Amino acid sequence: MIFFLYNLIILILLPLIFVRLLLKSIKDSDYRKNLHHRLGIYKNSTDEGLVWFHAVSLGEVISSENLINKILEKDKVILSVSTPTGLRQAQKIFNSRLQVVYAPWDFYLFVNNFLKNFKPKALIIFETEIWPSMIKNSSASGLTVILANARLSKDSNEKYFRMNFFIKDVLDKITLILAQSKNHVKRFNKLGADQNIIKEVGSLKFDIKENDIDIGSIDADKNLIIATSTHEGEEEIICEVFKDLMDKNNSLRLALIPRHPERSESIGKMLNKKGIKNSVFNQIPETFKIGEITIIKGVGFLNKLYSMAEVAFIGGSLLKEYGGHNIIEASANKCSFIVGPFMKNFEDIMEQYITYGACIQLKKPIELSDAFEKLMHDDDFRKNMIDKGTKLIENNKGSLEKQYNYISKYL
């Protein structure tokens, strides 16, 4: 009955979901493409027995690359995503080695259409996505259902706990939960997941491939600072900080890489209104102009940019609604970094970095300027922080093998 009501609510909300998607397509027209995928209608089918891997957006696609590659060594994979940035990055990474599609909206009939079309043997959901219809329909069709690199933030745990009467039934359909830490194990267990199916395996984000790192390819530039994965509302704060830093060092340059590339031009207009020189590039420019903010419109540049700069701010962390982004990339590329007070999406990893003294976390956005100055001018402090981050990564590697070994037993 509860599952029926859930699907009824989704059905009632479909017009609003459709309108929301169209509004998003104003900034990124790719939201309008392949709309039939959202309804579970796909033109191409594949061989039976493949693995359905769901990675909702850009961050999940990037983080799951190594695991998907391991699965591809023995099995065929169809990868579903929910956003155009995720789709584009997945197509760039995997090319023709697998098919990338938009996931169906979580309505019973749409999910069933997907299952009938592709006939997968297993569903692997990456990190935080608990979609009732996707999970229950897959289980009912005889699929192994696995949550890989699974995490539940404190906020998500509390939200799900309020719906425990429903969520426990969904969790009962899951075959295996590969949780990132003890905290996540406890939260899944509190929601009602069987303790026997939950395994603590660490985070895949620490298993960075050597060719993902640009260390030594370029000498870090003291006068270049970067702000990565920024969101609306953060750029305004960052540009004020840049103006403040420029008053003390007029040789400074800033590269800004928004989380959503389609926002680049609107950020440029905002900077123009504030009288800050800026330019938008589709790739890393040969030179960064002194006193300017260079906006880089695209994805896949972060490793190289982290290797080019000595200090970075990692966005999605200044404002509560975002919850932070991957900090390990910066650390692996020997770039000291700063984050804001809101890192709920990476709370366990963040706790380790704080314990090691491997980053600066602000208590308030107003502290950002001082944090940049500290890292730019205190070489010993910055190098010590970088060394501690390197040690932390080395101590946490190995999750990829653990997770794949568990998964392969079911495939």
C-alpha positions as CSV (number, residue, x, y, z in Angstrom):
1,M,0.0,0.0,0.0
2,I,2.8,2.4,0.9
3,F,4.7,1.6,-2.3
4,F,1.4,2.3,-4.2
5,L,1.0,5.7,-2.5
6,Y,4.6,6.5,-3.3
7,N,4.1,5.9,-7.0
8,L,0.8,7.8,-6.9
9,I,2.6,10.8,-5.5
10,I,5.3,10.5,-8.2
11,L,2.6,10.3,-10.9
12,I,0.8,13.4,-9.5
13,L,4.1,15.3,-9.4
14,L,5.2,14.3,-12.9
15,P,4.0,17.6,-14.5
16,L,6.0,19.6,-12.0
17,I,9.1,17.4,-12.5
18,F,8.7,17.9,-16.2
19,V,8.4,21.7,-15.8
20,R,11.5,21.8,-13.5
21,L,13.5,19.9,-16.1
22,L,12.4,22.4,-18.8
23,L,13.5,25.3,-16.6
24,K,16.9,23.7,-16.1
25,S,17.2,23.3,-19.9
26,I,17.2,27.1,-20.2
27,K,20.8,27.1,-18.9
28,D,21.7,23.6,-20.3
29,S,19.8,22.6,-23.4
30,D,21.0,19.0,-23.0
31,Y,18.3,18.6,-20.3
32,R,15.8,18.5,-23.2
33,K,17.7,15.8,-25.1
34,N,16.7,12.1,-24.8
35,L,13.6,13.0,-22.7
36,H,12.2,9.6,-23.5
37,H,14.9,8.0,-21.4
38,R,13.2,9.6,-18.3
39,L,10.1,7.7,-19.2
40,G,12.0,4.4,-19.5
41,I,11.8,4.4,-23.3
42,Y,15.1,3.5,-25.0
43,K,15.7,3.0,-28.7
44,N,18.6,0.6,-28.3
45,S,18.6,-2.7,-26.3
46,T,21.7,-4.7,-25.4
47,D,22.6,-8.2,-24.6
48,E,21.1,-9.8,-21.5
49,G,23.2,-10.2,-18.4
50,L,24.8,-6.8,-18.2
51,V,25.3,-4.7,-15.0
52,W,23.2,-1.6,-14.5
53,F,25.3,1.0,-12.8
54,H,23.7,4.2,-11.6
55,A,25.8,7.3,-10.9
56,V,23.5,10.3,-10.5
57,S,25.7,13.2,-11.5
58,L,29.2,14.5,-12.4
59,G,30.9,13.8,-9.0
60,E,29.6,10.3,-8.8
61,V,30.6,9.5,-12.5
62,I,34.2,10.7,-11.8
63,S,34.4,8.9,-8.5
64,S,33.0,5.6,-9.8
65,E,35.3,5.4,-12.9
66,N,37.8,3.0,-11.5
67,L,35.2,0.7,-10.1
68,I,33.3,0.6,-13.4
69,N,36.5,-0.1,-15.3
70,K,37.1,-3.1,-13.0
71,I,33.6,-4.4,-13.6
72,L,34.1,-4.0,-17.4
73,E,37.0,-6.4,-17.3
74,K,34.5,-9.3,-17.0
75,D,31.0,-7.8,-17.5
76,K,29.1,-5.5,-19.8
77,V,27.8,-2.4,-18.2
78,I,25.0,0.1,-18.9
79,L,25.6,3.3,-17.0
80,S,22.6,5.6,-16.1
81,V,22.9,9.2,-14.9
82,S,20.5,11.9,-14.0
83,T,22.2,15.1,-15.2
84,P,23.7,16.3,-18.6
85,T,27.1,17.1,-16.9
86,G,27.2,13.5,-15.7
87,L,26.2,12.2,-19.1
88,R,28.8,14.2,-21.0
89,Q,31.6,13.2,-18.6
90,A,30.6,9.5,-18.7
91,Q,30.6,9.6,-22.5
92,K,34.0,11.3,-22.5
93,I,35.5,8.8,-20.0
94,F,34.1,5.5,-21.4
95,N,33.6,6.4,-25.0
96,S,32.1,3.3,-26.8
97,R,33.1,0.8,-24.0
98,L,29.6,1.1,-22.5
99,Q,26.2,2.7,-23.2
100,V,25.3,5.8,-21.2
101,V,21.7,6.8,-20.7
102,Y,19.5,8.9,-18.5
103,A,18.0,7.0,-15.7
104,P,14.2,6.6,-15.7
105,W,12.3,8.8,-13.3
106,D,11.5,6.7,-10.2
107,F,8.0,5.6,-11.2
108,Y,7.0,1.9,-11.3
109,L,6.2,1.7,-15.0
110,F,9.2,3.7,-16.1
111,V,11.7,1.6,-14.2
112,N,10.0,-1.6,-15.5
113,N,10.4,-0.3,-19.0
114,F,14.1,0.0,-18.4
115,L,14.4,-3.5,-16.9
116,K,12.4,-5.0,-19.8
117,N,14.5,-3.2,-22.4
118,F,18.0,-4.0,-21.0
119,K,17.4,-7.1,-18.9
120,P,20.3,-6.5,-16.5
121,K,21.4,-9.1,-14.0
122,A,22.5,-6.7,-11.3
123,L,21.9,-3.1,-10.2
124,I,24.8,-1.1,-8.5
125,I,23.8,2.3,-7.1
126,F,26.7,4.6,-6.3
127,E,26.9,6.5,-3.0
128,T,23.7,8.1,-1.8
129,E,20.8,7.2,-4.2
130,I,18.0,5.3,-2.5
131,W,15.2,5.2,-5.1
132,P,12.3,3.0,-3.9
133,S,11.0,2.0,-7.4
134,M,14.4,1.4,-8.8
135,I,15.4,-0.9,-5.9
136,K,12.1,-2.7,-5.4
137,N,11.4,-3.4,-9.1
138,S,14.9,-4.6,-9.6
139,S,14.8,-6.9,-6.6
140,A,11.4,-8.2,-7.8
141,S,12.9,-9.0,-11.2
142,G,15.6,-11.1,-9.5
143,L,18.4,-8.6,-9.7
144,T,21.2,-8.4,-7.2
145,V,21.0,-4.9,-5.7
146,I,24.2,-3.3,-4.3
147,L,24.9,0.1,-2.8
148,A,28.6,0.8,-3.6
149,N,30.7,3.4,-1.8
150,A,27.6,4.0,0.2
151,R,27.2,7.0,2.5
152,L,24.4,8.6,4.5
153,S,25.0,12.2,5.8
154,K,23.6,13.0,9.2
155,D,20.8,15.1,7.5
156,S,19.9,12.3,5.1
157,N,19.8,9.8,7.9
158,E,17.4,11.9,9.9
159,K,15.2,12.5,6.9
160,Y,15.1,8.8,6.0
161,F,14.5,7.9,9.6
162,R,11.3,9.9,9.6
163,M,10.1,7.6,6.8
164,N,11.5,4.5,8.4
165,F,8.2,2.7,8.0
166,F,8.8,2.9,4.3
167,I,12.6,3.0,3.9
168,K,13.1,-0.2,5.9
169,D,11.0,-2.1,3.4
170,V,13.2,-0.7,0.6
171,L,16.4,-1.5,2.4
172,D,15.2,-5.1,2.8
173,K,15.4,-5.5,-1.0
174,I,19.1,-4.6,-1.1
175,T,21.6,-7.5,-1.3
176,L,24.8,-5.7,-0.2
177,I,25.7,-2.3,1.2
178,L,29.4,-1.3,0.9
179,A,29.6,1.6,3.4
180,Q,32.5,4.1,3.5
181,S,32.9,4.3,7.3
182,K,31.8,3.1,10.7
183,N,29.4,6.1,10.9
184,H,27.7,5.1,7.7
185,V,27.5,1.5,8.8
186,K,25.7,2.7,12.0
187,R,23.3,4.9,10.1
188,F,22.3,2.2,7.6
189,N,21.8,-0.2,10.5
190,K,19.7,2.4,12.4
191,L,17.4,2.7,9.3
192,G,16.8,-1.0,9.5
193,A,19.3,-2.5,7.1
194,D,20.4,-6.0,8.0
195,Q,23.8,-5.8,9.8
196,N,24.9,-8.9,7.8
197,I,24.7,-7.2,4.4
198,I,26.6,-4.0,5.5
199,K,30.4,-4.0,5.0
200,E,32.8,-1.2,5.9
201,V,35.1,-0.7,2.9
202,G,36.4,2.9,3.0
203,S,36.0,5.4,0.2
204,L,36.9,4.9,-3.5
205,K,37.9,8.5,-3.7
206,F,41.3,7.7,-2.1
207,D,42.1,5.2,-4.8
208,I,43.3,7.8,-7.3
209,K,45.1,6.3,-10.4
210,E,48.6,7.7,-11.0
211,N,47.6,9.0,-14.5
212,D,44.9,11.0,-12.8
213,I,47.5,13.1,-11.1
214,D,49.6,15.8,-12.7
215,I,52.3,16.1,-10.1
216,G,55.6,17.3,-11.6
217,S,54.0,18.2,-15.0
218,I,54.1,21.9,-14.2
219,D,55.7,24.1,-11.6
220,A,53.2,25.5,-9.1
221,D,52.7,29.3,-9.4
222,K,52.5,31.3,-6.2
223,N,50.6,34.1,-7.8
224,L,47.8,31.8,-9.2
225,I,45.0,30.8,-6.8
226,I,42.0,28.7,-7.8
227,A,38.4,28.3,-6.7
228,T,36.9,25.0,-7.9
229,S,33.4,23.5,-8.0
230,T,31.8,26.7,-7.0
231,H,28.0,27.3,-6.8
232,E,25.7,30.2,-7.1
233,G,26.2,32.6,-4.1
234,E,29.8,31.5,-3.6
235,E,31.3,33.4,-6.6
236,E,30.1,36.7,-5.1
237,I,32.0,35.9,-1.9
238,I,35.1,34.8,-3.8
239,C,35.3,37.9,-6.0
240,E,35.2,40.1,-2.9
241,V,38.0,38.0,-1.4
242,F,40.0,38.4,-4.7
243,K,39.6,42.1,-4.6
244,D,40.9,42.2,-1.0
245,L,43.9,40.0,-1.9
246,M,44.7,42.1,-4.9
247,D,45.1,45.1,-2.7
248,K,48.0,43.3,-1.0
249,N,49.4,41.5,-4.1
250,N,48.7,43.1,-7.5
251,S,50.4,40.2,-9.3
252,L,47.6,37.8,-8.3
253,R,45.5,35.8,-10.7
254,L,42.4,33.7,-10.0
255,A,41.1,30.7,-12.0
256,L,37.4,30.0,-11.2
257,I,35.9,26.7,-12.2
258,P,32.1,26.6,-11.5
259,R,30.5,23.2,-10.7
260,H,28.1,23.7,-13.5
261,P,29.9,25.0,-16.6
262,E,26.7,26.4,-18.1
263,R,26.7,29.1,-15.4
264,S,30.1,30.5,-16.7
265,E,28.7,33.4,-18.8
266,S,26.3,34.5,-16.0
267,I,29.2,34.6,-13.6
268,G,31.1,36.7,-16.0
269,K,28.2,39.2,-16.2
270,M,28.1,39.3,-12.4
271,L,31.8,40.1,-12.2
272,N,31.5,42.8,-14.9
273,K,28.8,44.5,-12.7
274,K,31.3,44.5,-9.8
275,G,34.0,46.0,-12.0
276,I,36.2,42.9,-12.0
277,K,38.0,42.0,-15.2
278,N,37.3,38.5,-16.3
279,S,37.4,36.1,-19.3
280,V,35.7,32.8,-20.0
281,F,37.6,29.9,-21.6
282,N,36.5,26.5,-22.7
283,Q,39.9,25.0,-21.6
284,I,42.9,26.0,-19.6
285,P,44.5,29.1,-21.2
286,E,48.2,29.3,-21.9
287,T,48.5,32.3,-19.6
288,F,46.4,33.8,-16.8
289,K,46.2,37.5,-16.8
290,I,47.3,39.5,-13.8
291,G,44.5,41.1,-11.8
292,E,41.8,39.1,-13.7
293,I,39.5,36.2,-12.9
294,T,39.7,33.5,-15.5
295,I,36.5,31.4,-15.6
296,I,37.0,27.9,-17.1
297,K,33.9,26.5,-18.7
298,G,34.2,22.7,-18.7
299,V,35.0,19.6,-16.7
300,G,38.0,17.3,-16.5
301,F,40.6,20.1,-15.8
302,L,40.8,19.9,-12.0
303,N,43.9,17.7,-11.7
304,K,46.0,19.9,-13.9
305,L,44.8,23.1,-12.3
306,Y,45.5,21.7,-8.8
307,S,49.1,21.0,-10.0
308,M,49.4,24.5,-11.4
309,A,48.4,26.4,-8.2
310,E,49.7,26.1,-4.6
311,V,46.4,27.2,-3.0
312,A,42.8,26.3,-3.8
313,F,39.4,26.9,-2.4
314,I,37.0,24.0,-3.0
315,G,33.4,25.1,-3.4
316,G,30.0,23.8,-2.5
317,S,31.1,24.4,1.1
318,L,30.4,28.0,1.9
319,L,26.6,27.7,1.8
320,K,24.6,25.1,3.7
321,E,22.5,23.9,0.8
322,Y,25.4,22.3,-1.1
323,G,27.4,20.1,1.3
324,G,30.9,20.2,-0.3
325,H,32.8,18.4,-3.0
326,N,35.8,16.1,-3.4
327,I,38.8,17.4,-1.6
328,I,41.1,14.4,-2.3
329,E,41.9,15.5,-5.9
330,A,43.6,18.7,-4.6
331,S,45.5,16.8,-1.9
332,A,46.7,14.2,-4.4
333,N,48.0,16.9,-6.7
334,K,50.1,18.5,-3.9
335,C,47.8,21.6,-3.7
336,S,47.0,23.0,-0.3
337,F,43.3,23.7,0.1
338,I,40.6,25.5,2.0
339,V,36.9,24.5,2.4
340,G,34.0,26.3,4.0
341,P,32.0,25.2,7.1
342,F,29.5,22.9,5.2
343,M,31.0,19.6,4.2
344,K,28.2,17.1,5.1
345,N,28.7,15.1,1.9
346,F,32.3,14.3,2.9
347,E,32.0,14.4,6.7
348,D,34.1,11.3,7.5
349,I,36.8,12.3,4.9
350,M,36.8,15.8,6.2
351,E,37.2,14.6,9.8
352,Q,40.3,12.7,8.8
353,Y,41.8,15.8,7.1
354,I,41.1,17.9,10.1
355,T,42.6,15.3,12.4
356,Y,45.7,15.1,10.3
357,G,46.0,18.9,10.0
358,A,45.9,18.5,6.2
359,C,43.6,21.4,5.3
360,I,42.0,24.5,6.5
361,Q,38.2,24.5,7.2
362,L,36.6,27.9,7.7
363,K,34.1,28.5,10.5
364,K,32.6,31.5,8.6
365,P,33.0,32.7,4.9
366,I,34.5,35.9,6.2
367,E,37.7,33.9,7.1
368,L,38.4,33.0,3.5
369,S,40.7,35.9,2.7
370,D,42.9,35.3,5.8
371,A,43.1,31.6,5.0
372,F,44.4,32.3,1.5
373,E,47.0,34.7,2.9
374,K,48.2,32.2,5.4
375,L,48.8,29.5,2.8
376,M,50.3,31.8,0.2
377,H,52.8,33.4,2.6
378,D,53.7,30.6,5.1
379,D,55.7,28.1,3.0
380,D,56.5,25.8,5.9
381,F,52.8,25.7,7.0
382,R,51.6,25.0,3.4
383,K,54.2,22.3,2.7
384,N,53.5,20.6,6.0
385,M,49.8,20.5,5.2
386,I,50.5,19.0,1.8
387,D,52.7,16.3,3.2
388,K,50.1,15.3,5.8
389,G,47.5,15.1,3.0
390,T,49.7,12.8,1.0
391,K,50.2,10.5,4.0
392,L,46.5,10.4,4.7
393,I,45.8,9.3,1.1
394,E,48.4,6.5,1.3
395,N,46.9,5.3,4.6
396,N,43.4,5.0,3.1
397,K,44.0,3.3,-0.2
398,G,42.6,-0.1,-1.0
399,S,38.8,0.5,-1.1
400,L,38.6,-0.3,-4.8
401,E,39.9,-3.9,-4.4
402,K,37.7,-4.4,-1.3
403,Q,34.5,-3.2,-3.1
404,Y,35.2,-5.1,-6.3
405,N,35.9,-8.3,-4.5
406,Y,32.6,-8.1,-2.7
407,I,30.7,-7.2,-5.9
408,S,32.4,-9.8,-8.1
409,K,31.0,-12.6,-5.8
410,Y,27.5,-11.6,-6.8
411,L,28.2,-11.1,-10.5
